[in-house]
């Protein structure tokens, strides 16, 4: 009986390229927008994407320090500049003022539709960015934002 030796075959996988990363990131951005579309029950992906961009841009001005950096890193690459490129606000807005700010950035919005938009975007972030980061973000924002992130607001009122 003879023994046959089979040469080993090494399969080489090409190193990921920037294009591959962008494809994954496009998928992450698409998933984020799809989650916002479901959450807000928007009729079109375009409406969900506009809403996502508007709310994240507004949020970017109010989250500062390490939390801002960590939030930008935790979001899909396409969303990161929406957070990081904003000039930090000179004073923190209450949750109601934040909703009004989003309304002012959205054509035809009312306070009620802006609150819906804000909640539709912010409530999908915790599974994406992690509860620990959401807790840190909420700690630096005035009371009232927890509800916008889909959390009970358990802070006592003064």
Secondary structure, DSSP 8 states (H G I E B T S, - for coil): -----------------HHHHHHHHHHHHHHHHHHHHHHHT-SSHHHHHHHHHHHHHHHHTT--HHHHHHHHHHS-HHHHHHHHTS---SS---HHHHHHHHHHTSTT--HHHHHHHHHHHHTTHHHHH-HHHHHHHHHHS-TTHHHHTT--------
